[in-house]
């Protein structure tokens, strides 16, 4: 069982930045890839970014490539999502998630491959 708690959301103007954090239960979190997803009202949950279990590889949705950056600090059991050049269309509830399979060689983008989820943090970007 992995427990995840997100923080760092808020209201920001377009062009601004936010950094989200996801604090993970330390029992197993260091052995699994971590992902960020988001869900806007009336839309399906979508993949944003993921990072491998040892931080060696990352992958981004095309909509955030070049603007967002994912990182992890396994010593602190924390995953971060740095969001720059924010746009109104980035408005959503952002969730962090832990891969269901430890030591996976690749990151995955499908929500069903993630077994544990945080409660979400709201990000609102005003125009």
N, C-alpha and C positions, 0 to 999 in steps of 0.2 A: 504494500500500500504506500502510495506517495501522496502527500498532501502539498498543495500549491496555493500560494497567496500572492495575488498581484497587487501592485501599487503604482502610483505615479501618474495616473490619468488626470484629466482636467479639461479646462476650457482654454483654448489658445487661438490666436488669430492666424489666418492663412499666412504661410511663410515662416511660421514659428517652429519651435522644437519642443519635444517632450522626451523624457526617458522613462520607460516603464521598467519595473523590476518584478521578478517572480522569485519569491523565496520558497525553496523546496525542502521537504522533509529529507534529512540527510541519510536515511537508512539505505536508499537505493538510487537516489536521484543522480549520483555521479556516474552511474553505469548506463544511462539511457540518453538518447537524443531528446532534445527539447524543441518545442515548436511554439510559435505564436499564431493565433488565428483571430479573426474579427468577424463580427456580425452586426450589420446595420439593420434598422427596423424594416421588416418586410422582406428581408433578403436572407439567403442561406449563409451559414457560416463558411468563411473562406480562409484559405491558407495565406499567411503573410510571410513567415520566415521560419527557418529551422537551423539548428546547429547540432553537429554530431556529439556523441557522448563525451569525447575528449576535446571538443572544440576544434578539431582538425579540419572540419569542412562546414560550409554554410550554404544555404540555398534560399532564394528570395522569389516571391511572386513578381512578375514583370511590372505590376503596377507600383511596386515600392522599390524596385531595384535602383540603386544609386542614391536613394533618399533615406532608407532605413538601414540599420546595422544591428545585427544580433551578436551577442557575446555571452560568455558564461565564465563564472569564477567558481570552480568546483570546491575550492577551499571554503568559500562562503555559501555554497549550495544555492547560488543565485544566478538567474539568467536575466539578461537585460535586452531591451529593444530601444535603441536610440532612433528617434524619428525626427528627421529634419525636413525642411521645406514642406511642411504639412499643407494639405489641401482640404477643402470642405468635404470632398468625397472620401477622405480618410476617417470621417466621423463614424464611430461604431463602438461597440463594447469589445474590448480586446481581452482575449483569453490566452493564458499559457497552458501548455499541455506536455505530458511526459509520454514518450514512446512506450508501447506495451512490450517491446522486445529489447532486452539489454544487449549492448555491444553490437548493435546493428551496423553493418558496413556502410550503409547509405542512409540519408535522411528520407523521410516519407512526407507526403503532402496531404494524404487522405485522413480526415478526422477519425475515421474508424480504426486507424492504426495507432491512435493515441488512447491510452487506457485511463489516464488521470488528468483532471482538468481543474483549474482554479475557478473562482467565482466570477471573475471578470472585472475589468475596470473601464469606466466610460471615458472615451476621448471625444471631445467635441471641438471641431475646427470651424471658426466663424469666418465668413467672407468679408 
